[in-house]
């Protein structure tokens, strides 16, 4: 079973149906209200006739205590989630208990054309989400970090990594083209948030044409890094992605001027499974050694981190403690040289960390391998 921080997802390893699980318990009786206009109430899900926001479940008085909910979410920014009550760092609205209207697992169908992609050639991926109660296709999704749907494609041996974003079609399905660089087996992680449910992380597998190995042979065999510093260069953001980022790119000089030295410090120094940890990244220019202070917001954050266990059963998607202000002028706001992530390594073992930063007009991915020890 794929274990996810705050939620878990079970899966089948074909391009058929995948089941996600909810993060909170389902309530028998519900009243739906508008977060902005609490006088608007309904016995069924829907949208506010005044502001068109999706109605949310009204919480009973007991649900306001810290013990009553496992997670809290901002009604305006559902990507802002916390383990305790508080206020949204973007809009200052009080966080509400993240109790979904539908607590059951959603279903996901993934189709790949061609079914066995040719390495190095484009393949089309189509994602369709279905309501577990009505079996109808879901067409409304909450935005999480500027996107309705995040896809991570990672090779079975953990050497290949892609973070891409499918487009929503008129029928409610998402499609995207991807290139699998080498023959092998790949895991596709779908990260999305149906408005009537909980955030979902679902996994499937794709095998390319020419793949002849077995799962055991192609499994990852990772060795923890001997050094905590890496030199990384970015890959240019595709134009369609650039059009959606909403930032004005800094045009850095050619010749590797956007290459960075990424140094990772982990606190505590010795990772202990089951205990919270902090990942601190310090960025300097690889050529001049000067601190990097020109990071651009990437999907509403100064960076994105994905952590996978060696057997790909534990999945953590983390965002920085340093928040990009919602009112910031994206033409002027810049970040760095220090970016901090909270992390959690559920079990003893080896984990791979991919962290992405946007500098200039290129996204750089720093890859680290660490080991979490048993207490």
N, C-alpha and C positions, 0 to 999 in steps of 0.2 A: 504494500500500500504506500502511496505517495504521501509523506507527512509534510504538512505545510504549517507555518507559523500562523496561528489564529484559526486555521481551517484545515481540513483534510480532504483529499479527493481520491476516489477509487477509479480505476480505469481498466479498459480492455485494450490489448495491443494490436488493434487493426484499425482500419478507417471506417469503423462503424459507430457505435454509440458509447459515450463515456459519461460516467456519473460523477458529478461534483457533490460536495456536502456543504450544508449550511453551517454558519458559525454560531448561531444562537437557536434557542428552542422556539418552536411554533406555539402560538397562543390560540386557544379555542375561540375566544370572543374578542373582536377587535373594533376599534373606532379609528377611522383615518382622518387626519387633520392636515391642514396646510402649515408648513413651518413658518411662513411669513404672515399668514392670516388664520390664526387659530380658531376664529369663529366659523370658518368653513370646515364642516364635518361631514363624514359619510360612513356608511357601514361597509362599503366596498372600495377597493383601490380605484384610483383615477387621478385626474388633474384638477388643480384649483381653477375655478372659473375666473378668478381675478388676475392671477399672475402666471397660470399655466404650469406651476411647479407640481411635481408628483407628490401626492398625499403620502404621509408617513403614518405609522401606527402610533396612536396616542398611548403614552405609557401610564400605567397606574401609579399612584403615589409611591408605593413600595419600590418601584423600579428606579427611583432616583438615588437609592443608596448605592455605594460603590460595590456592595456584594451582589447586587441584583443583576448585573450585566457583565459579560465577559469582555465586551468591547464597546467603545463609544465612537460616534461618527458625526461629522459636521453635515447638517442638512443642505448646505450650499456647496460644500466641497467634499463629496463622499470619499475622495482619496485620503482625506485627513482622518486617521483612525488612531485611537488611544486606548490603553488598557484601563484608564480611569477618567472620571469626569473632568471637565475643564473647558477651555475656550479655544476656538479655531484660531491658529496663528495667522490665517489669511484674512478672515472677515470678523473675528472676535465674537461670532455667534456661539452660544453654549452648545457643547457637544451633547448629543442625545444617544440613549442606548441603541445599539445596532441590532435591533430585533427585526428580522425580515418579515414581510407579509407572507412569504412562502418559505417555510423552514426545510422543506424536502430538497433532495438533490435535483439539480437541473441535469439535462441531457445534452450532449454535444455530438454532432456528426461531423466528421472531418473527411473530406474527399480530396484526393490528390490526382492530378492529371498531368502526365501519364501516371498510372498506378505505381509503376516502378520508375522513378525519375532517372534520367541519364545524367551522370556526374558532369558538372560543368555547364549544363544546359538549364534553361528556365523551366520550372514546373509551376503549375497553378494549384494553389491550396484554397479550398472553400470550407468555411466553418458555418454551421447552422446550430442554433441553440433552441431547445424545446422546453416548454413549461411542463414540469413533472405531473401536474394535476390535470390540466386540460389537454396535454399533448400538442398544443398549438405552438407554432414557431414564435419565439420571442423576437420582438422588433424594437424594444426600448431598453437602452443600456445607459448606465451612469458613466460619466467621464471620469477616468482616473489618470491623473498626470497627463492631461491634454488629449488623451486617446480613449476611444471606446473599447479597444481590443489590443492587447499586447501579446505577441507571439515570440517565444524563445525557441530557437532550433539549435540543438546541441547534439553532437555526435556521441555515439555510444562510448567511445574511448575518452570523451571530454576534451578533445583537442580542437574541435570546431565549435564556434559560438556565433549566433546571429540574434539580434533583437530587432524585430520588424513589426509593422503595424498594418493589418489588413484594412481595406475600405469597406464601409457599410453600403450594401446595395438596397434597392427599393423593396426587395422581398424579405429584408431582415437578415440576410446572410452576409458574411464577410469574405472577401477574396483578396489574395495577394500572390504575387509571383516571387519565387525564391530560387536560388541556385545552390545546390548541394555540391560542394567543391570536389569531393572525393567519394569513391565507392565505399559503401558501408551502411550501417544502420544508424538512424537518427531518432532522437526523441523530440517531440513537438509539445511545448508547454503553452497552453492557452490560458491567459489571465484576463478575466472580464468580470463585469458586475451588472447582472440583470436587475432592473429597478425594483422588482418585486421580490428579490431574493438576496442572498449574501454573496460577497465576492467569491468567485470560483477560480480554482487553478486545476486544470485537467490536462492529462498527458496521453499522448498516443505515440506510435512508432511508425517510421517509414523506412523501408529498405530500398536502396537504389538498384538500378540495373547493374549487373556485374558483381553484386555482393554474394560471395560464396562461403564466407566464414560462418561460424556458429556464435551464439550469444556469449558463451563462456570465453572463447578466444578473443572476442572483440571488446570485452569488458575493460573498463579503465583500471590501470595499475599506477596509481599516483605516488610520487615521492615528495614529501614536504620540501619547500624551498629552503635552500641554505642561505639565501640572501633576501632581505626585505626591501630591496630596491630594484626597480625595473625601468628601462628606457622604452617608451611607447611612442609610436607615431599614429596619427589619425588617418581615417579613411574619409574621403569627402562625402558630405551628406548628399544623398540623391535629391534631385531638384524637386520632386513631388513632396518629399519630406521637408525640404528647406522652405517650401511655400507655406507649410502648416506650422512651423516652429514659432513664427511670430516674432523672431528676433532679427536684428540687423547684424549680419555676419561681419566680424573683423577680418579684413583681408591681410593675413600675415604674409610675410615675404616667402617666396618659394625656396626650395633647397633644404627642407626639413626644419624650417624655423619654428614649426608648431610641435616639434618633438619635445616630450617632457620626461623628466626623471620623476618617477612616482615612488615615494618611500612610504611603507606601511608600518605603523606601530600598533600593536595590539595590547589592549589593557583588559584583564591582567596579562602579564607577559606569557604565562603558561595557560593555554586554553583548557578549561575544564568543561566537559560535556554537561549539559543541563544547566549551566550558569550563564547569565548575560555577559556579553563582551562588547567592547568598543573598538571599532576599526577607525584609526586616524590616518588619513592620507595627507602627505605633505608634497606639494608639487613645485618643481623648479624647472626652468628652461634648460633643456638638455645641452644647449650650446653655450649659453652665457652663465648658467648657474643662478640666474636671478629668480627670485620667487615669482611664481605664476599668479598674476592678479587680474587676468583677463578671461577667466572662464565665463562662458555664456550659459544662460539657463537652458537646460535640455529637458523638455517635457515637464516644465514647471519646477525643476529641481536643479541643484548644482552637480548632481551626479546620480547614477543608479547602480545598485549592487545586487547581483544575483549570486546566491551561495547554493551549491549542490553537494551532497555527500557522494562519495566515490561510487556507491551503488545506485545513485540517483533516486533514493527513496525519501530523502529529506531535502526540502526546497524552502529557501528563505529569500524573499524579495524585499530589500531595504532601501530607504531613502535618507538623505542627510538630515542631521539635526539642524544645520543651518538652512533656514527657510528663505526662499525667494519671496520678497514682499509682494502681495497681490496688487498693490498700487504702484509698484516700481515701473519706471520707464524702461522698457526692454531695449531701447536704443542706447541707454546709458549704463544700466546696472551691470556690474561685473563681480565675479567671485574668485575665491582662492586667497592665498595658496594652501589653506588647510580646509579639509572637508572631512566631517565625522559621521560615521554610521553606527547605529546600534545593531548588534548581531546576536544570534543564538545558534548554538551547535547542539542539537538535541541528544546525539549519541556519541560515544567514543568512536574515533575513526578519522579518516582523511577527508578533507573537503577542498573543493576548488571554488575560488572567488573570482568573479568577473565584475570589474567596476568600470563604468563608462563616464567620460568627461567630454564636454564640447568646448573646443578652443579653435578660434579662427572659423573656418567653415568645415571642420573635420571632427569626427567623433573618435576619440582614442579609448581603447579598451586595455586596462591593466589586469593581468591574470596572476593570481597568487594561489599557492597550494599550502594548506596548513593542516595541523593535526590537533584534534581535540582529545585530551586524555581523560581517563576515568578518574573520578574523585578518589 
